[in-house]
Amino acid sequence: MAIFDRFFGKATSAAEAEKKAMSTGSRGKPIFTRVGPGQALATPRRYDKLAREGYQQNVIAYRAINLVAKAVASIPLVVSRDGTILSDHALISLLQKPNPKLKGENFLYNLVGYYMIAGNAYAFTAGPEKREPKELWLLRPDTMSVVEGTDGLPAGFEQQVAGRKQRFASENILHWKSFNPLSDWYGMAPLEAAAMAIDAHNESSRWNLALIQNGGTPSGVLYQEDGEHMLTESQYQALKEQVENQYTGAGNAGRPLLLEGGLKWQDMGLSPKDMDWASAKNMNAREIALAFGVPPQMMGIPDAQTYSNYTEARQSLWEDTIIPMAKDIATEMTNWLGPKFGGNIKLGLNLDDVPALEAKRAQKFDRLTNATFLSDAEKREALGFSAAKS
């Protein structure tokens, strides 16, 4: 029993687990818990833990978040009033240069990054009260708290940094959050849904690294059948040093173990093939990619060819993930900034230059070209062009 506890950890009783869960508080609770031997512990629902384990230390999540964030930020936002697209407006200038530190694309890139890591993204307007804002700034999600209102709406927002608190009025804060079935005030991060797969993928990478660092280390037991002639202390130390120096480390990987003096070797470990190592790690990688709405084959994951080719996978990414998220941003920012600039101001997307949609635009153009029952004016209108001048 002591050996089992040494290698696998002592089993935790239900009472001890409940006491520990109560002491850590709701912010420290794991997403999923299971009490008993072989307890599975997921990354806690905390921004710093999710950011570290899910973004900084997991290449699949890192790549998926950056892929989506950069794509969303690359879509130009257009400003319109009463359906007419404007080419010169104060809101356009603000979106192009939200503040002295960030330009428009970087602002949106960081906004989406916070949203995908935390499930919540915060921005605030700076400038004279009841006038057009002069700057837009992002706020780190882990520093922000919602001040609950009695009418079901936020009464305000509070930021705490380095022990100092600052209160913001609701109208000055953009709180973009995802759907969370267990909270009325905070969103749920994709990293939370993928936490189990991320933990398993990270542990696989750590195990792999340990195998490389200890490559060639015998995973087993050296034993002596002749019990009447035991090794002396000097023989034991010499054998130990020989194994550590000549058979341990990546440089000694694959070197055969030479035995003498009646010593025999008994393998005690499972090979990666026995554990189906690669397929398990690839399965976790696919789950992580799917949590962010990214086709796994775009992440270079083996045996993840859901679509017939890369072009179809890329088009699916844009239509199912990137464009809906960009539309959501445009809607949120319209509701937030529109009233501050007066008039029927609305933010939209300019999708004309998106390379991933080029094939679909070409198909639409060909269909309209061959539609003999439509006039030229109707075809131009269907393609989004103004009527031809006479």
C-alpha positions as CSV (number, residue, x, y, z in Angstrom):
1,M,0.0,0.0,0.0
2,A,2.9,2.3,0.8
3,I,4.4,1.7,-2.6
4,F,1.1,2.5,-4.3
5,D,0.7,5.7,-2.3
6,R,4.3,6.7,-3.3
7,F,3.7,6.4,-7.0
8,F,0.0,7.3,-7.4
9,G,-0.7,9.5,-4.3
10,K,-2.7,8.7,-1.3
11,A,-6.4,8.4,-1.9
12,T,-8.4,11.4,-0.6
13,S,-11.5,10.7,1.5
14,A,-14.8,12.3,0.7
15,A,-14.7,14.3,3.9
16,E,-11.2,15.7,3.2
17,A,-12.2,16.6,-0.3
18,E,-15.3,18.5,0.8
19,K,-13.3,20.3,3.5
20,K,-10.7,21.4,1.0
21,A,-13.3,22.5,-1.5
22,M,-15.0,24.7,1.1
23,S,-11.7,26.3,2.1
24,T,-10.7,27.2,-1.4
25,G,-13.9,29.1,-2.1
26,S,-15.9,29.3,-5.4
27,R,-13.1,30.9,-7.4
28,G,-10.7,28.1,-6.6
29,K,-13.0,25.2,-7.3
30,P,-12.0,22.9,-10.2
31,I,-14.4,22.7,-13.1
32,F,-15.0,18.9,-12.6
33,T,-14.3,17.0,-9.5
34,R,-14.2,13.3,-8.7
35,V,-13.4,12.0,-5.3
36,G,-11.5,8.7,-4.9
37,P,-8.4,6.9,-6.2
38,G,-7.1,8.3,-9.5
39,Q,-8.9,11.6,-8.9
40,A,-9.0,13.8,-12.1
41,L,-8.3,17.5,-11.4
42,A,-9.0,20.0,-14.1
43,T,-7.6,23.5,-14.3
44,P,-9.4,25.7,-11.8
45,R,-11.8,28.3,-13.0
46,R,-9.4,31.2,-12.6
47,Y,-8.2,33.6,-15.2
48,D,-4.5,33.3,-14.3
49,K,-4.7,29.5,-14.2
50,L,-6.6,29.3,-17.5
51,A,-4.2,31.8,-19.2
52,R,-1.1,29.9,-18.0
53,E,-2.2,26.3,-18.6
54,G,-4.4,27.0,-21.6
55,Y,-2.6,29.8,-23.5
56,Q,1.0,30.0,-22.4
57,Q,1.7,26.3,-22.1
58,N,-0.5,24.7,-24.7
59,V,0.4,25.1,-28.3
60,I,-3.0,24.0,-29.7
61,A,-5.0,26.5,-27.6
62,Y,-2.3,29.2,-28.3
63,R,-2.6,28.7,-32.0
64,A,-6.4,28.5,-32.1
65,I,-6.8,31.7,-30.0
66,N,-4.3,33.6,-32.2
67,L,-5.8,32.3,-35.4
68,V,-9.3,33.4,-34.6
69,A,-8.3,36.7,-32.9
70,K,-6.1,37.8,-35.9
71,A,-8.7,36.8,-38.4
72,V,-11.5,38.8,-36.6
73,A,-9.2,41.8,-36.2
74,S,-8.4,41.7,-39.9
75,I,-12.1,42.4,-40.9
76,P,-12.6,46.1,-41.5
77,L,-15.4,47.7,-39.5
78,V,-17.6,50.2,-41.4
79,V,-19.7,53.0,-39.9
80,S,-23.1,53.8,-41.4
81,R,-26.0,56.2,-40.6
82,D,-29.5,55.3,-41.7
83,G,-28.1,52.6,-44.1
84,T,-25.5,55.0,-45.7
85,I,-21.9,54.0,-45.3
86,L,-19.8,56.9,-44.0
87,S,-16.3,57.6,-45.2
88,D,-15.5,60.4,-42.7
89,H,-16.7,60.3,-39.1
90,A,-15.3,60.7,-35.6
91,L,-16.1,57.1,-34.8
92,I,-14.1,55.9,-37.7
93,S,-11.1,57.8,-36.5
94,L,-11.6,56.4,-33.0
95,L,-11.7,52.9,-34.2
96,Q,-8.6,53.3,-36.3
97,K,-6.7,54.7,-33.3
98,P,-8.5,53.8,-30.0
99,N,-5.6,55.0,-27.8
100,P,-2.0,56.1,-28.0
101,K,-0.8,52.5,-27.3
102,L,-2.9,50.5,-29.8
103,K,-4.1,50.8,-33.3
104,G,-7.5,49.5,-34.4
105,E,-6.5,45.9,-35.4
106,N,-4.4,45.4,-32.3
107,F,-7.3,46.6,-30.1
108,L,-9.7,44.1,-31.6
109,Y,-7.0,41.4,-31.5
110,N,-6.5,41.8,-27.8
111,L,-10.3,42.2,-27.2
112,V,-10.9,38.8,-28.8
113,G,-8.0,37.2,-27.0
114,Y,-9.4,38.2,-23.6
115,Y,-12.8,37.0,-24.6
116,M,-11.5,33.6,-25.7
117,I,-9.3,33.1,-22.6
118,A,-11.7,34.4,-20.0
119,G,-15.1,34.4,-21.6
120,N,-15.3,38.1,-20.7
121,A,-13.7,41.2,-22.3
122,Y,-13.9,44.7,-20.9
123,A,-13.3,48.1,-22.5
124,F,-14.0,51.6,-21.3
125,T,-14.4,55.0,-22.9
126,A,-12.2,57.9,-21.8
127,G,-13.1,61.6,-22.4
128,P,-15.5,64.3,-21.3
129,E,-18.8,63.1,-19.8
130,K,-21.8,63.0,-22.0
131,R,-19.7,63.8,-25.1
132,E,-18.0,61.7,-27.8
133,P,-15.3,59.6,-26.3
134,K,-11.7,60.4,-27.2
135,E,-10.1,57.0,-26.4
136,L,-11.0,53.4,-25.9
137,W,-9.0,51.2,-23.4
138,L,-9.0,47.5,-22.6
139,L,-9.2,46.2,-19.0
140,R,-7.9,42.8,-18.0
141,P,-10.8,40.5,-17.1
142,D,-9.2,39.3,-13.8
143,T,-9.2,42.8,-12.5
144,M,-12.9,43.5,-13.1
145,S,-16.0,42.8,-11.1
146,V,-19.6,43.4,-12.0
147,V,-21.6,45.4,-9.5
148,E,-24.9,43.6,-9.4
149,G,-28.0,45.8,-9.9
150,T,-31.5,45.2,-8.4
151,D,-33.2,45.3,-11.8
152,G,-31.2,42.5,-13.4
153,L,-28.7,44.9,-15.0
154,P,-25.2,45.8,-13.8
155,A,-25.2,48.8,-11.5
156,G,-21.6,49.5,-12.5
157,F,-18.2,47.9,-12.7
158,E,-15.3,47.8,-10.3
159,Q,-11.6,47.4,-11.1
160,Q,-9.1,46.3,-8.5
161,V,-5.4,46.6,-9.2
162,A,-2.6,46.5,-6.7
163,G,-5.0,46.9,-3.8
164,R,-6.7,50.0,-5.3
165,K,-10.3,50.0,-6.4
166,Q,-12.0,52.1,-9.1
167,R,-15.6,52.3,-10.0
168,F,-16.9,52.7,-13.5
169,A,-20.4,53.7,-14.7
170,S,-22.2,51.0,-16.7
171,E,-22.6,53.2,-19.8
172,N,-18.8,53.7,-20.0
173,I,-18.0,50.0,-20.0
174,L,-18.3,47.4,-22.7
175,H,-18.7,44.0,-21.1
176,W,-18.6,41.5,-24.0
177,K,-19.3,38.0,-22.5
178,S,-20.2,34.6,-23.8
179,F,-23.2,32.5,-22.7
180,N,-22.8,31.0,-19.2
181,P,-25.6,28.7,-18.0
182,L,-24.5,29.1,-14.4
183,S,-24.0,32.8,-14.2
184,D,-26.1,35.9,-15.0
185,W,-23.1,38.3,-14.8
186,Y,-20.0,36.5,-16.2
187,G,-19.3,34.6,-19.4
188,M,-17.8,31.1,-19.8
189,A,-14.5,30.7,-21.5
190,P,-13.9,28.2,-24.2
191,L,-10.8,27.2,-22.1
192,E,-13.2,26.0,-19.4
193,A,-14.9,23.6,-21.8
194,A,-11.5,22.4,-23.0
195,A,-9.8,22.3,-19.6
196,M,-9.8,18.5,-19.3
197,A,-8.3,18.0,-22.8
198,I,-5.8,20.8,-22.2
199,D,-4.6,19.3,-18.9
200,A,-4.3,15.8,-20.6
201,H,-2.4,17.3,-23.6
202,N,-0.1,19.3,-21.3
203,E,0.7,16.2,-19.2
204,S,1.4,14.3,-22.3
205,S,3.9,16.9,-23.4
206,R,5.5,16.9,-20.0
207,W,5.7,13.1,-20.0
208,N,7.3,13.3,-23.5
209,L,9.8,15.9,-22.3
210,A,10.7,13.7,-19.4
211,L,11.2,10.7,-21.7
212,I,13.6,12.8,-23.8
213,Q,15.5,14.2,-20.9
214,N,15.8,10.7,-19.4
215,G,16.1,9.0,-22.8
216,G,17.6,5.5,-22.5
217,T,17.0,5.3,-18.8
218,P,16.1,1.7,-18.0
219,S,12.4,1.6,-17.0
220,G,12.6,-1.5,-15.0
221,V,14.5,-3.5,-12.3
222,L,17.9,-5.0,-12.1
223,Y,17.9,-8.1,-10.0
224,Q,20.1,-10.9,-9.0
225,E,18.8,-14.5,-9.0
226,D,21.7,-15.8,-6.8
227,G,20.5,-14.8,-3.4
228,E,23.6,-16.3,-1.7
229,H,26.1,-13.8,-3.2
230,M,24.6,-10.3,-2.6
231,L,26.3,-7.3,-4.1
232,T,28.6,-5.4,-1.8
233,E,28.1,-1.8,-1.0
234,S,31.0,-0.8,-3.4
235,Q,29.6,-3.0,-6.1
236,Y,26.2,-1.5,-5.7
237,Q,27.5,2.0,-5.9
238,A,29.7,1.2,-8.9
239,L,26.6,-0.3,-10.7
240,K,24.5,2.7,-9.9
241,E,27.0,5.1,-11.2
242,Q,27.5,3.1,-14.4
243,V,23.7,3.1,-15.1
244,E,23.5,6.9,-14.4
245,N,26.5,7.8,-16.4
246,Q,26.3,5.4,-19.4
247,Y,22.6,4.7,-19.8
248,T,20.8,7.9,-18.7
249,G,20.1,11.0,-20.8
250,A,19.1,11.7,-24.4
251,G,22.7,11.1,-25.6
252,N,22.6,7.5,-24.3
253,A,19.2,6.7,-25.7
254,G,19.0,3.2,-27.2
255,R,22.4,2.1,-25.8
256,P,22.2,-1.6,-24.9
257,L,22.5,-2.5,-21.2
258,L,25.4,-4.9,-20.6
259,L,24.9,-7.2,-17.6
260,E,27.3,-9.4,-15.7
261,G,27.7,-11.2,-12.4
262,G,24.3,-12.9,-12.7
263,L,22.3,-9.7,-13.0
264,K,19.1,-9.8,-15.0
265,W,16.8,-7.1,-16.3
266,Q,13.0,-7.0,-15.8
267,D,11.0,-4.4,-17.8
268,M,8.6,-2.6,-15.6
269,G,7.2,0.1,-17.9
270,L,4.7,0.4,-20.8
271,S,5.9,1.6,-24.1
272,P,4.2,4.5,-25.8
273,K,2.7,2.0,-28.3
274,D,1.2,0.1,-25.4
275,M,-0.4,3.2,-24.1
276,D,-1.5,4.4,-27.5
277,W,0.3,7.6,-26.7
278,A,0.1,9.5,-30.0
279,S,-3.6,8.8,-30.7
280,A,-4.6,9.9,-27.2
281,K,-2.6,13.1,-27.5
282,N,-4.1,13.8,-31.0
283,M,-7.6,13.2,-29.6
284,N,-7.0,15.8,-26.9
285,A,-5.7,18.2,-29.5
286,R,-8.8,17.8,-31.6
287,E,-11.0,18.5,-28.6
288,I,-9.1,21.7,-27.8
289,A,-9.4,22.9,-31.4
290,L,-13.1,22.2,-31.5
291,A,-13.7,24.1,-28.3
292,F,-12.5,27.2,-30.1
293,G,-14.5,26.5,-33.3
294,V,-11.3,25.7,-35.3
295,P,-11.3,22.7,-37.7
296,P,-8.6,20.4,-36.3
297,Q,-7.0,19.9,-39.7
298,M,-6.1,23.6,-39.8
299,M,-4.1,23.0,-36.7
300,G,-1.9,20.3,-38.4
301,I,-3.3,17.6,-36.2
302,P,-2.8,14.1,-37.7
303,D,-5.8,12.1,-38.8
304,A,-8.1,15.1,-38.4
305,Q,-9.2,15.5,-42.0
306,T,-12.9,16.3,-41.4
307,Y,-13.1,18.3,-44.7
308,S,-12.0,17.1,-48.1
309,N,-9.4,19.9,-48.4
310,Y,-7.8,22.8,-46.6
311,T,-9.9,25.3,-48.5
312,E,-13.2,23.9,-47.2
313,A,-11.9,23.8,-43.7
314,R,-10.8,27.4,-43.9
315,Q,-14.1,28.5,-45.3
316,S,-15.9,26.7,-42.5
317,L,-13.7,28.4,-39.9
318,W,-14.7,31.8,-41.3
319,E,-18.4,31.1,-41.8
320,D,-19.0,29.2,-38.5
321,T,-16.6,31.0,-36.1
322,I,-14.8,34.2,-37.3
323,I,-17.7,36.0,-39.1
324,P,-20.3,35.3,-36.3
325,M,-17.8,36.5,-33.7
326,A,-17.0,39.7,-35.7
327,K,-20.8,40.4,-36.1
328,D,-21.2,40.0,-32.4
329,I,-18.5,42.5,-31.8
330,A,-20.0,45.0,-34.3
331,T,-23.4,44.6,-32.5
332,E,-21.9,45.1,-29.0
333,M,-19.9,48.1,-30.0
334,T,-22.9,49.6,-31.8
335,N,-25.0,49.4,-28.6
336,W,-22.1,50.7,-26.6
337,L,-20.8,53.6,-28.8
338,G,-23.7,54.4,-31.0
339,P,-25.7,56.5,-28.5
340,K,-22.5,58.4,-27.6
341,F,-22.2,59.7,-31.2
342,G,-25.8,60.5,-31.7
343,G,-28.0,59.7,-34.7
344,N,-28.6,56.2,-36.1
345,I,-25.0,55.1,-36.1
346,K,-24.3,51.5,-36.8
347,L,-21.2,49.4,-37.1
348,G,-20.9,46.6,-39.7
349,L,-18.4,44.4,-41.5
350,N,-16.7,44.8,-44.8
351,L,-16.3,41.2,-46.1
352,D,-15.5,42.0,-49.7
353,D,-11.8,41.4,-49.4
354,V,-11.8,38.2,-47.2
355,P,-9.7,35.7,-49.2
356,A,-11.4,32.7,-47.6
357,L,-14.8,33.8,-49.1
358,E,-13.4,34.4,-52.6
359,A,-14.6,31.1,-54.0
360,K,-18.1,31.6,-52.6
361,R,-18.3,35.1,-54.0
362,A,-17.1,33.8,-57.4
363,Q,-19.9,31.1,-57.4
364,K,-22.5,33.8,-56.5
365,F,-21.2,36.0,-59.3
366,D,-21.5,33.2,-61.9
367,R,-25.0,32.3,-60.8
368,L,-26.2,35.9,-61.1
369,T,-24.4,36.3,-64.5
370,N,-26.3,33.3,-65.8
371,A,-29.6,34.4,-64.4
372,T,-31.2,35.7,-67.6
373,F,-34.5,36.5,-65.8
374,L,-32.8,39.3,-63.8
375,S,-32.0,42.7,-65.2
376,D,-28.5,44.3,-64.9
377,A,-29.8,46.6,-62.2
378,E,-31.2,43.7,-60.2
379,K,-27.9,41.8,-60.6
380,R,-25.9,44.9,-59.4
381,E,-28.2,45.2,-56.4
382,A,-27.8,41.5,-55.5
383,L,-24.0,41.9,-55.5
384,G,-24.2,45.0,-53.3
385,F,-23.4,47.6,-55.9
386,S,-25.4,50.8,-56.5
387,A,-27.5,51.2,-59.6
388,A,-25.7,51.9,-62.8
389,K,-25.5,55.5,-63.8
390,S,-27.2,56.4,-67.1
